[in-house]
Amino acid sequence: MNHTNDLNIPQDGYDAVIFDLDGTLVDSMPAHFAAWCEALKRQDAQHIFAEDVFYAMGGRPTKDIVTELNGEFGLQLDPEEVAVDKRNAFLKNIDQVVIIDEVVEFARSKRGKMPMAVATGGTRLVAEKTLQICGLSDLFDEVVTANDVKCGKPAPDIYLETAERLEIAPDRCLALEDAPAGIIAAQSAGMIVVSVPAPVRVI
């Protein structure tokens, strides 16, 4: 059975594939949310970030989210400090991250046939560790992270930068994304976008 049919991935019309990481290639969002909770708890602000709001903000750099939370709740959280705490908390639980089979299967089917890259709103350290632990590092020609661009998703910068590194025109790139910010970013870059549904969680 070809699982990629569930994703409605077009068979042609593109010369490169770019994957978001969290929520697209790997099911890491529960571990990321737990890390957010821990980081905010250290600031006595653990109740300000509801889980549904977290999912809606998926794909955006941590510091951008902290700035928005500060504005919304009248707080003075240090974006840099929260980002470091959140990263450390996530790395501690990184073994909870699992691959999203259908997406990884599609990536493996394209390996060696066309250029492929990861474009993530996460930091380089966390992205590379995540790819490593999930055994995905050797699948991709480029890994572009929040560290490589001035404006994070939903700005198109990260997708335009990734297309440039792959030396493929943006309108010849297929992007796989799960979160609204990432979908907007890839569409704004002029790419063909496939939306990856959230993994079904058994409660």
N, C-alpha and C positions, 0 to 999 in steps of 0.2 A: 504494500500500500504506500502510495506517495503522499507523505504527510504535508509536503509543501503546498498541496492543493488547498489545504485549510487556510493558508496564508494568502491565496490568490496572487502568487508571484508570476509576473509575466514571463513568458519563455524567451522573448527577445526584445530588441529596442534599446539595449544598453550595452556598454563596453566595460563597465566596472561596477562593483557592488560595495556599498559602504554600510556598515552596521553600527547602530548605536550599541552600547554594551549592556548597561543595567536595565533589566526588564525586556531586553530584546534578545541578546545572545545568552545571557545568564539570568536566572531568577535570583536576584540579589536584593530585591526591594525590601523584603521583610528584615533582612540583616541591616540594610541601610536605615530603615525606620527605627530599629532598636538602637542603632548607633546615634541617631539624632536625639532620641529620648535620653540616652545616657549623657550626651554632650550638654543638652539643655538643662538636665538635672544638676549638673555641676555648677550651673549659673542660677540655680533656683528658679528656672523658667520652664519646668518640664510639662506644664499643662497647656502651653500656648500653641502647640503644633499638633492639630488633629490628624489622624491617619489619612482621612479622605483628602485633606488639604495637601498633605505630603505627596500623595499619589498624583494629584492635579499639578503639582509643581515639579514632578519628575523630570530629570534631564537638565535641570538648571544648576549652575555652579552653587556650591554651599554658601559662599560669601554673598552672592546675590540674594539668596533666600533669607539669610540672616538680616541683611539690610532691609528687606521687605517686612520681616517680622518686627524689627525695631520700629519701623514707621507705623505699622498697624497697632502695635501694643504699647507704643510710647516707651520702648526699652532702650538701653544703651549697651547692648551686647557687642562685644568686640568680634567682628566677623572672622578675623584671622585666628583668634583664640578658639572660637567655637569650631572652626574648620579643622584645626589641629586635633581638638578633643574628639570630634566626630570621626576623623580619619583613624585615630588610634583605636577608638571603640570598634570601628568596622573591621580593622585588620585583626583584632582579637577574635572576631567571630567569622572570619573569612571562610572557614571550613564549612559553614552552613550554605554557602553559595553553590547552586547546581546549574548545569547547562539547560537551556531550553531546546529540547531535542530537535524539533522541526526546523528551527532556524540554523542550528549548528549543522544539521544534516545537509541543508541547502548550501551552507558555506563550504562544507567539505566537497560537495558535488561540483563546485565551481573552482576549487583549488587548482592552480596551474592552467586554467582555461582563460581566466581574465584577472586583472588586478583587483585586489580586495583590501579594504581598510576598515579600521574602527574609528568612529568619531564620537567621543564621549564627553559629557559635561563634567566628568570626574577628573581628578588629578592624575598625573602620569604614574606616580608611585602606586596608587590604588588600582588604576586600570591594569598596569603591568602585572601586579600581584594577582589580580582577579583572573587574568588570562592564563597566567602561569598555573595557578592552582586548579583551574578547570581544563588544563591541557590544550589550550587553544592558541598559545603564542605563535606557533609556526604556521598558522593558517593565513596570517595577514602580512601584506607588504608594508603597510604603514599603520601606526597608532597615533591618532591626533587627539589631544586632550585639552582641557580648559587652560592648561599652562601654555598652550601654543597660540592662543588667540586673545585679542583684546576684549571682545564681547562674546559672552556665552550664549547658548540657545536661550530664547527663540531667535536671536540674530542669526543670519545665515553664515557668519564668518567661518565657523568650524567646518561646515560642508564645503565651502568654497576653497578653504585651505587644503582640505583633504583631496579634493578633485585636482587641485594644482599639483600636489605631491605625487598623485598617481598619473599625472600628465594626461588626464581625460577631461573633455569638456563637461561642465556640470550637467548639461541637458542629456548627456550620454551616460549618466550615473544613475543606478538604482539605489535608493536608500531604504533601509528597514528600520523602523522606529516604533516605540510603544507609547510615548508620552506626548501630550499636546505641544509642549515647547519644542520638542525635537521634530515633530511633524511639520510645524510652522517653519522651523529653521531650514529643513530640507526642501520644502516647497518654495520658500523664498529664494533658495539657491538655484531653483529651476530644475530640480531633480524629479525623477519618477519616484513616488513614495508608496511603500507598502506598510500598512499599519499592522503591527503585531499585537494580537489580543493579549490581555493580561492572563497569566497562568491561572488555571482554576485551582482554588485552594480548598482543601478539605478541612473544614473547621471541626 
